[in-house]
């Protein structure tokens, strides 16, 4: 069939509409209404909230299929209604608190719904009920805060059991102890000690939430609480509660004449001891002082001892419970005291909801450093965050530009420092924590380090240019310095695992995503090559670069549209931007977008089990939409265009499977996937200038198909010539990933691994350089390298010709660092 014939025959390309079931029949509505009414009576719900919640439930059930237990969806509706109401307080005439003071835990208990199920379904409810973005953001914060607390509780459980022990005459319960149960008053039991310590931490972190906006600070605060309780137990001579195997015990602690002296056990559990000690001396002491002043706890406010004394313990525990209950009711969060009801290992479903390892983006995977030696261990979020912070703290002593950078001259450096000071003030004004200055100081130190490395590399690449001239030229670029420092701030925020997620840093410094994405590749290149950024932080940078390329840079007010308007249509294809060595900002941006699009097309097609030729065909449809119908990307997401390109290919080829619903299901498994990509697609702007959004199938049927229909039919139905190519269409081959950059193998030596070029060019070696080429170099070369790195200790056994050992070593390298097949080149180690 020719292209013209295909065009003359109308072809059905529409997508099936994934609609919800019709409204439930009257009898099921009556059952749901009865359940809901009983639920509201049990919770003593106010009338207006009850009405609002059920109206919301009916509206959603009429247009969406509510699968599973109806009580769970009623719970989501009622919670949303509760949080959107407000309750007057006795503080003042106009004082109110958000919500109607209904406990979320009580709501879940009455609905017989687990925390895991609620966290999963409330997100779906937000989509189906089209709840305001403010509420969606609250749910995200609720989810994240609980994930952090649950992560910390798992560490709490381990550390507490290392320090304390249940006495032989006391039964060690693992189930939740009722707050109002009748235990022996006065003396502190092991179970109550556990409860007291955990509640003290919960109250402490809520007392000054701005001081615990990140995982590392929250962990340090928790250790401070455990440290305080440990000292109180020793002071009360409760040796029956102390684990005798704990390494931090003072000498003669079991003797009758033992006199307690303040001791610190932070070093036993904190990798960043100095930072934890600083928190103990400042923030933690301030929190405890406020507790003493408000009579939340009783004891000696100077030594902070006596908390567990018989006359104080019971009222302290009760007071902490009351204080925490008031906080939970006012903010509508999970009651995190319930975590002490179980061993962390029992939370099998919640374990999946704790903080997870960062996803691995598809781009620049070849540049990721090798997995650390402990990579086989189970991911531990606190340890991962601590390692990230320590990686950056290694540069904390750099407080000013290096001598090399200062060669640009005093005037240039003065301007640079002015820019840094301006950015500092913006950061301090928007980062609500007493740690703001130290966080920015760390980012500035890393910025000075990277600036030096980047400029030195520029000099090496352009040896003929005057040194001072090049330094002045580069340092004088304001946007370069602003984006580089902003990138360093982002790394610090990510390392500490703060609540300020990208693109917060762009909003803080008023930077466009188009400008910001330019600096990321530079930072990754120098960070990975120099070994100053670990695998986790590089993955984060790659991920936020993808966020810029896929969505942020395509917003209607982005600088990219100015550049597109200035370029002659159509936009350059992948072939053109990959060949152009003098490419400008738009071409470089498109080069990255094309590569990202191709990688995602490949992955989706593979998981959809499409035929071998499908990815290439879909790539051409996708590329055409970028080059000729660029406005399809305005205020939209790259993945929306990719999914539509896949489905129009399926329809033109008249394939029965997969359905659009299958594409969406497969998309949900991608590392970058979020529900809003297919639930909320920009359609148009209304008369008030507000965006109108619909689901992706509506976008495909009403926007995408009318624009791409003719091209897809002409391209996919055209008969190939004798060479197998579609000669009447100018098609661009898909982009290819560049070769991996040299990777530093160890921090202790200048040892790198890299790919050899295919043309097998003879390496230029300096007298101080050693090279080993797999499949080519003799074994003695590798032996000499081992001796140099290990100080003469023989690490490997070698064969006579080195071939067997070379093959074994090659197999141990990541696949991106070795050539497939036999001769013709391989990797090299370089020192």
Residue pairs with C-beta under 8 A, 6 or more apart in sequence:
1 717
1 719
2 717
2 718
2 719
3 713
3 714
3 715
3 717
3 718
3 728
5 717
6 713
6 714
6 717
6 718
7 710
7 713
7 714
11 651
11 652
11 713
12 651
13 648
13 651
13 652
13 705
13 709
13 712
14 651
14 700
14 701
14 705
15 647
15 651
15 660
15 697
15 700
15 701
16 659
16 660
16 661
16 697
17 697
17 698
17 701
18 660
18 661
18 695
18 697
19 63
20 62
20 63
20 64
20 65
21 64
21 65
22 62
23 29
23 58
23 61
23 62
24 32
24 61
28 70
29 58
31 70
32 57
32 61
32 70
32 74
33 54
35 70
35 71
35 74
36 50
36 53
36 54
36 57
36 74
36 78
37 50
39 45
39 71
39 74
39 75
39 78
39 110
39 111
40 50
40 53
40 78
42 110
43 102
43 106
43 107
43 110
45 78
45 100
45 102
46 85
46 100
48 85
49 78
49 81
49 82
49 85
49 100
50 78
50 81
52 81
52 84
52 85
53 74
53 77
53 78
53 80
53 81
53 82
54 74
54 77
56 77
56 80
56 81
56 129
57 73
57 74
57 77
59 129
60 66
60 73
60 77
60 125
60 128
60 129
61 73
63 128
64 128
66 73
68 121
69 113
71 111
71 112
71 113
72 111
72 113
72 117
72 118
72 121
73 121
73 125
74 111
75 107
75 108
75 111
75 113
75 118
75 121
76 118
76 121
76 122
76 125
77 125
77 129
78 107
79 104
79 107
79 118
79 122
79 332
80 122
80 125
80 126
80 129
80 131
80 135
82 99
82 100
82 102
82 107
82 332
83 98
83 99
83 135
83 138
83 332
84 135
85 99
85 100
86 96
86 97
86 98
86 99
86 100
87 96
87 97
87 99
87 100
87 101
88 95
88 96
89 95
89 96
89 97
97 330
98 330
98 331
98 332
99 329
99 330
99 331
99 332
101 329
101 330
102 329
102 332
103 328
103 329
103 335
104 328
104 332
104 333
104 334
104 335
105 328
105 334
105 335
105 338
108 114
108 115
108 118
114 349
115 146
115 334
115 350
115 353
116 349
116 350
116 352
116 353
119 143
119 146
119 353
122 139
123 139
123 143
123 675
124 675
125 131
126 135
126 136
126 139
127 675
127 676
127 679
141 499
142 332
142 333
142 334
143 353
144 499
145 333
146 333
146 334
146 336
146 353
147 353
147 354
147 355
148 215
148 218
148 355
148 497
149 202
149 218
149 336
149 339
150 339
150 344
150 347
150 350
150 353
150 354
151 215
151 354
151 355
151 381
151 382
152 201
152 215
152 218
152 219
152 222
152 382
153 198
153 336
153 339
153 340
153 344
154 344
154 354
155 219
155 222
155 382
156 197
156 198
156 201
156 222
156 226
157 343
157 344
159 223
159 226
159 269
160 194
160 197
160 226
161 243
162 243
162 246
163 226
163 230
163 242
163 243
163 246
163 248
163 265
164 190
164 193
164 194
164 230
164 233
164 241
164 242
164 243
165 190
165 241
165 242
165 243
165 244
166 172
166 190
166 191
167 190
167 240
167 241
170 189
170 190
170 191
172 190
172 191
173 191
174 341
174 342
174 343
174 346
175 341
175 342
176 338
176 340
176 341
176 342
177 183
177 191
177 192
177 195
177 341
179 321
179 337
183 189
183 192
185 314
186 310
186 311
186 313
186 314
187 310
187 313
188 196
188 236
188 238
188 241
188 308
188 313
190 241
192 313
192 317
193 229
193 233
193 241
193 308
194 340
195 317
195 337
195 340
196 229
196 307
196 308
196 313
196 316
196 317
196 320
197 225
197 226
197 229
198 337
198 339
198 340
199 317
199 320
199 321
199 324
199 337
200 225
200 228
200 229
200 320
201 221
201 222
201 225
201 226
202 324
202 336
202 337
203 291
203 296
203 320
203 323
203 324
203 327
204 221
204 224
204 225
204 284
204 287
204 288
205 212
205 218
205 221
205 222
206 324
206 327
207 287
207 290
207 291
208 283
208 286
208 287
210 432
210 433
210 434
211 217
211 221
211 283
211 433
211 434
211 435
212 218
212 221
213 432
213 433
213 498
213 499
213 500
214 385
214 493
214 496
214 497
214 498
214 499
215 355
215 381
215 382
215 385
215 496
215 497
215 498
216 272
216 275
216 382
216 385
216 386
216 389
216 495
216 496
216 497
217 279
217 435
217 496
219 270
219 382
219 385
219 386
220 266
220 270
220 272
220 275
220 276
220 279
221 279
221 283
221 284
223 266
223 269
223 270
223 276
224 266
224 276
224 279
224 280
224 284
225 284
226 265
226 269
227 264
227 265
227 266
227 280
228 284
228 288
228 304
228 307
229 307
229 308
230 265
231 260
231 262
231 263
231 304
231 305
232 299
232 304
232 305
232 306
232 307
232 308
233 241
233 242
233 308
234 242
234 250
234 253
234 260
234 263
235 260
235 305
235 306
236 308
236 309
237 258
237 260
238 308
239 253
239 254
242 249
242 253
244 254
247 268
248 263
248 265
248 268
250 258
250 261
250 263
252 258
260 305
262 303
264 277
264 280
266 273
266 276
266 277
266 280
267 273
270 276
271 383
271 386
271 387
271 390
272 386
272 389
272 390
272 393
282 434
283 434
285 304
288 297
288 301
288 304
289 301
290 296
291 297
292 298
292 299
292 301
293 301
295 319
296 319
296 320
296 323
297 307
297 312
297 316
297 319
297 320
298 306
298 307
298 312
298 315
298 316
298 319
299 305
299 306
299 307
299 309
299 312
299 316
300 306
306 312
307 313
307 316
321 337
324 335
324 337
325 335
328 334
328 335
344 351
354 381
355 381
355 497
356 379
356 381
357 379
357 384
357 536
358 536
358 539
358 540
358 543
359 539
359 543
359 671
359 672
360 368
360 539
360 671
361 539
361 542
361 543
361 545
361 546
361 671
361 672
362 546
362 596
362 599
362 600
362 603
362 671
363 542
363 545
363 546
363 592
363 595
363 596
363 599
364 521
364 524
364 542
365 816
366 737
366 739
366 740
366 741
366 816
367 524
367 525
367 528
367 538
367 740
367 741
367 743
368 528
368 535
368 538
368 539
369 528
369 531
369 533
369 534
369 535
369 538
369 743
369 744
370 535
370 743
370 745
370 814
371 535
372 534
372 535
381 497
384 536
385 495
385 496
385 497
387 534
387 536
388 494
388 495
388 496
388 534
388 536
388 537
389 495
389 496
391 495
391 532
391 533
391 534
391 537
392 442
392 446
392 491
392 492
392 495
393 442
394 532
395 442
395 445
395 446
395 448
395 449
395 532
396 441
396 442
396 445
397 445
398 445
398 446
398 448
398 449
399 444
399 445
399 448
400 448
401 413
401 416
401 448
401 451
401 452
402 448
402 451
402 452
404 452
404 455
404 456
405 413
405 448
405 451
405 452
405 455
405 471
405 475
406 413
407 467
407 468
407 471
408 468
408 471
408 472
408 475
409 468
409 472
412 471
412 472
412 475
412 476
413 475
415 475
415 476
416 475
416 481
419 478
419 481
419 482
419 485
420 444
420 447
420 481
420 485
423 482
423 485
423 486
423 509
424 440
424 444
426 508
426 509
426 510
427 436
427 439
427 440
427 489
427 508
427 509
428 436
428 437
428 440
430 508
431 439
431 440
431 500
431 508
433 439
439 489
439 492
439 493
439 496
440 489
440 492
442 492
443 485
443 488
443 489
443 491
443 492
444 485
444 488
446 488
446 491
446 492
446 532
447 484
447 485
447 488
449 532
450 484
450 488
450 523
450 526
450 527
450 532
451 475
451 481
451 484
453 526
453 530
454 474
454 484
454 522
454 526
455 470
455 471
455 474
455 475
457 526
458 470
458 474
459 465
459 467
459 470
462 470
474 480
475 481
479 515
480 519
482 509
482 511
483 511
483 515
483 516
483 518
483 519
484 519
484 522
484 523
486 505
486 506
486 508
486 509
486 511
486 516
486 519
487 516
487 519
487 520
487 523
487 541
489 505
489 508
489 509
490 502
490 505
490 541
490 544
491 533
491 537
491 540
491 541
493 500
493 504
493 505
494 502
494 537
494 540
495 537
502 544
502 547
503 513
503 544
503 547
503 552
505 511
506 512
506 513
506 516
506 552
512 553
512 558
512 559
513 547
513 548
513 552
513 553
513 555
513 558
514 548
514 553
514 558
514 559
514 560
514 585
514 589
515 559
516 548
517 545
517 548
517 549
517 553
517 589
517 592
518 585
518 588
520 541
520 542
520 544
520 545
520 548
521 545
521 592
523 533
523 541
524 533
524 538
524 541
524 542
525 741
526 532
527 533
527 537
527 538
527 541
528 538
528 741
528 743
528 744
529 741
529 742
529 743
529 744
530 744
531 744
531 747
533 541
543 672
545 592
546 596
546 672
547 672
549 589
549 592
549 593
549 596
549 638
550 596
550 637
550 638
550 639
550 672
551 636
551 637
551 638
552 558
553 560
553 589
554 560
554 633
554 634
554 635
554 636
554 637
554 638
555 634
555 635
556 634
556 635
560 586
560 589
561 634
563 585
563 586
563 589
564 571
564 586
564 630
567 586
569 628
570 627
570 628
571 586
571 590
571 626
571 627
571 628
571 630
572 580
572 587
572 590
572 627
573 623
573 627
573 732
574 590
574 591
574 594
574 598
574 623
574 732
574 733
574 734
574 735
575 732
575 733
576 587
576 732
577 583
577 587
577 588
577 590
577 591
577 594
578 591
578 735
578 736
580 587
583 591
590 626
591 735
593 626
593 638
594 623
594 626
594 734
594 735
595 735
595 737
596 638
597 619
597 622
597 623
597 626
597 638
597 641
597 642
598 615
598 619
598 734
598 735
599 737
600 638
600 639
600 642
600 670
600 672
601 615
601 618
601 619
601 622
601 642
601 645
601 646
602 615
603 670
604 642
604 643
604 646
604 663
604 666
604 667
604 670
605 614
605 615
605 618
605 646
606 615
607 666
607 669
608 646
608 658
608 662
608 663
608 666
610 646
614 649
615 734
616 734
617 649
617 715
617 716
618 642
618 645
618 646
618 649
619 734
620 715
620 729
620 731
620 732
621 645
621 648
621 649
621 708
621 711
621 712
621 715
622 641
622 642
622 645
623 732
624 708
624 711
624 715
625 632
625 633
625 641
625 645
625 707
625 708
626 633
626 641
628 711
629 707
629 708
632 641
632 703
632 704
632 707
633 641
634 682
635 682
635 691
636 681
636 682
637 677
637 681
639 667
639 670
639 672
639 673
639 677
640 677
640 678
640 681
640 696
640 699
641 704
643 660
643 663
643 664
643 667
643 678
643 696
644 696
644 699
644 700
644 704
644 708
645 708
646 663
647 660
647 663
647 700
648 700
648 704
648 705
648 708
648 709
648 712
649 712
649 716
650 658
652 712
652 713
652 716
652 717
653 716
658 666
660 696
660 697
660 700
664 678
664 696
667 673
667 677
667 678
668 675
677 696
678 695
678 696
679 695
679 696
680 693
680 694
680 695
681 693
681 694
681 695
681 696
681 698
681 699
682 691
682 692
682 693
682 699
683 691
683 692
683 693
683 694
683 698
683 699
683 702
683 703
684 691
684 692
685 691
685 692
686 692
714 729
715 726
715 729
715 731
718 726
718 728
718 729
720 726
720 727
721 727
739 755
740 754
740 755
740 816
740 817
741 754
742 752
742 753
742 754
742 830
743 752
743 753
743 754
743 817
744 750
744 751
744 752
745 751
745 752
745 753
745 829
746 789
748 789
749 789
749 831
750 830
750 831
751 785
751 789
751 829
751 830
751 831
752 829
752 830
752 831
753 813
753 817
753 827
753 828
753 829
753 830
754 817
754 827
754 828
754 830
755 817
755 818
755 819
755 825
755 826
755 827
756 773
756 819
756 825
756 826
756 827
756 828
757 825
758 824
758 825
760 824
760 825
763 771
763 773
763 828
765 771
769 830
769 831
770 781
770 784
770 785
770 788
770 829
770 830
770 831
771 777
771 781
771 828
771 829
771 830
772 781
772 782
772 785
772 828
772 829
773 825
773 826
773 827
773 828
774 806
774 807
774 809
774 810
774 818
774 826
774 827
774 828
775 803
775 806
775 807
775 810
775 822
775 823
775 825
775 826
776 826
777 802
777 806
778 801
778 802
779 798
779 799
779 800
779 801
779 802
779 805
779 806
780 798
780 802
781 802
782 796
782 798
782 802
782 805
782 806
782 809
782 829
783 794
783 796
783 798
785 829
785 831
786 793
786 794
786 795
786 796
787 793
787 794
788 831
789 831
796 805
796 809
797 805
798 805
799 805
806 826
810 818
810 826
810 827
813 827
817 827
818 826
818 827
819 825
819 826
819 827
